């Protein structure tokens, strides 16, 4: 039991080191958009190609692009950001399968602990785009939404890309979860669904302009 306690205590230092490395490497990021999505999509797949184009357009507008650092949609996000001349960030996670870091990252951070990695997504993103994906993507979508619903983070754009993929889930939420009073229309309004890459970019640009305006107003109140 004493050996187990010692192991648990030392784990705290590993966790601290991951936070420290993340803060150090990401502290100078410009406004950044996180793109979530499946690890299993390949080039030529509609969502892979759309992700690459979206990330490229975001980068050309001055946004950093953050992904989970692996293959599939994550690779497409990093590839597009790099092609667009922007910061291409990969928050890599150690997994027994799938997660091989892609080669398109110009800022790379490795994590052993999912919860530390999730803090980095939240702290350094001013918008989320969820492409189609599996359990990991669904987890990231619902956690982001929950943090905004519970006011643990400020509301930021949360875009679901691909209406054909997402509509069934949202229909169930409206027909069951909303209908039975577990969520409200106002909370559902935090989510935008689209098939238009340019709309996603416009949403992020509008939010950045709003955010910069808030900073400007706050600064003016501090002036003598």
C-alpha positions, -999 to +999 in steps of 0.1 A: +000+000+000+029+024+008+044+017-027+010+025-042+008+058-023+042+067-035+034+060-071+002+081-068+021+110-053+047+110-081+020+110-107+011+145-095+045+157-107+039+142-141+006+159-144+021+192-133+049+188-159+022+184-187+004+215-176+037+234-175+048+223-209+014+231-224+013+266-209+048+273-221+044+261-257+009+276-263+011+309-244+020+329-274-007+315-298-028+340-318-066+336-316-070+299-323-098+276-335-099+239-325-111+214-351-123+181-337-130+150-358-124+114-366-090+098-368-101+074-395-109+097-424-084+096-453-075+121-480-102+121-507-129+117-480-153+147-482-148+157-446-110+153-447-108+176-478-133+201-463-113+202-431-081+209-449-097+238-469-114+252-438-081+252-418-063+268-447-088+296-448-087+301-411-050+303-411-050+329-439-073+350-417-047+350-390-062+322-368-041+294-352-056+260-358-055+234-330-062+197-335-057+165-315-025+159-334-033+125-349-044+112-383-076+117-402-095+149-396-068+160-372-041+156-399-063+175-424-066+204-399-029+206-393-021+203-430-045+230-440-032+254-413+004+248-424-005+254-461-022+286-450+009+298-433-005+297-398+002+282-365-006+245-368-009+230-333-012+193-324-022+183-289-011+147-291-023+120-267-006+087-260-030+058-269-026+021-275-039+025-310-046+051-337-027+081-323+004+086-344+013+123-345+009+137-380+038+155-397+020+188-403+023+203-368+046+233-363+037+234-326+034+200-309+026+191-273+024+155-261+000+144-233-004+112-213-035+125-195-067+133-213-079+158-188-048+179-191-051+179-228-087+190-226-077+220-204-054+231-232-082+229-258-105+250-236-079+275-225-064+283-260-095+281-282-118+309-292-140+287-313-147+250-319-156+231-351-167+195-348-164+175-379-180+140-380-163+115-357-167+088-331-169+086-293-139+110-289-155+137-311-188+133-293-171+136-260-154+168-270-186+182-284-207+175-253-180+186-229-175+219-247-213+224-247-215+215-210-188+239-200-207+267-217-241+256-204-228+256-168-210+289-174-176+274-165-163+290-198-175+320-217-197+311-247-177+307-279-188+295-314-195+258-314-200+247-350-211+212-361-200+207-397-220+183-418-257+184-414-262+149-428-241+135-400-253+157-371-290+162-378-301+128-364-284+135-330-299+170-328-333+157-337-331+132-309-319+159-285-348+182-295-374+154-295-364+137-263-339+158-241-355+192-248-390+179-249-386+164-214-371+196-200-335+185-195-321+213-217-335+246-229-338+263-263-313+289-252-288+262-244-293+245-278-288+279-294-251+276-285-248+252-314-246+260-351-249+234-378-236+241-413-223+226-445-207+259-456-170+264-450-172+302-456-200+304-430-177+288-404-149+313-412-174+342-410-187+330-376-151+329-363-143+363-377-174+379-362-166+364-328-130+376-330-142+411-339-166+411-309-139+398-286-114+425-297-141+451-292-147+439-256-110+441-249-109+476-264-138+487-242-123+472-211-090+490-218-107+523-223-124+521-189-089+517-173-076+549-189-075+580-167 
